[in-house]
Amino acid sequence: MSERYSRQQLFLPIGETGQQKISNKHVLLIGAGALGTGNAEALVRAGVGKLTIVDRDYVEWSNLQRQQLYSEIDAQERIPKAVAAKSRLQAINSHVEINAHVADVSVQEMEELVLGVDLILDATDNFDTRLLINDISQKYEIPWIYGACVGSYGISYTIVPGITPCLHCLLETVPLGGMTCDTAGIISPAVQMVVAYQTSEALKILVEDWAALRKKLVSFDLWKNQHSAISVDRVKKTECSSCGEGRTYPFLSYENQTKSAILCGRDAVQIRPPKKIDRDLEKVAELLKSQGGTVERNPYLVAFETGQHRLVIFKDGRVLVHGTKEISEARSLYHKYLG
């Protein structure tokens, strides 16, 4: 028995056989914020064989209150979350293969990322991405675990293609609204509770104990001392376009890909080019310096501050425009400074 995982292996539902299964599995984690960092650390400490992390953002000071893998240096240097998470996780368990992608997942990227994946974990902050995860999950028959939290409230549900209702089914019946933005703030215990639900379900899937999976959608409010578990089996629809008999995977279509999006709970807009490009950050920095303002650069991005706005340019061509929630204004600033 490996000393490192000895206490986990003493837990009978896992044991040595389950531990071996865990070490052979590949988990795809979409999002490296509060839920993402909690899930990532738990799985890496549990000895998952391979973890792929995808996140589009960088570490900011407001993240440190609840996003457990990051430090003040990460925020000060604006390190991309996926990169900072990988560095910390490798220090925790050097035996786990960890892949980090600084990207905003699109259909093309998801089609590539899911190859060889055994489980997808949702740690995103918007339903556009979740519906993309949902359709890719159904297409390739990969289970995924939905999770969200805001304030002191949290919710989680495990989706197994061919068995449970999918997220598209749930959206038409179960009230999931209000979970797309953290405008009401958030306390870290709510994050940890959702992480506990997600990672416990993840371990069950990784050891292939399918009978032990929670069959209900669980929600709670820690501040109000409320907890509920709802049976949703009956909301599965045979005509669902994502998981039904004549499924068409509507959220994998090009038309449903967002090119500009307001970032959840923030005065910021993301602008994504129609095609992924490889920006020369040195040239971008020189261009912006010639236009005044303050320019900062690290190996992953260039930050440009002018007046009340900050533009953050990534190597893949994406730009975050801070200081506005208006897509038209963000695009105008994008073209003004980047052409």
Summary of the structure (lengths in Angstrom):
residues: 339
radius of gyration: 20.3
end to end distance: 59.8
largest distance: 64.1
contacts: 1110
relative contact order: 0.12
helix: 37%
strand: 23%
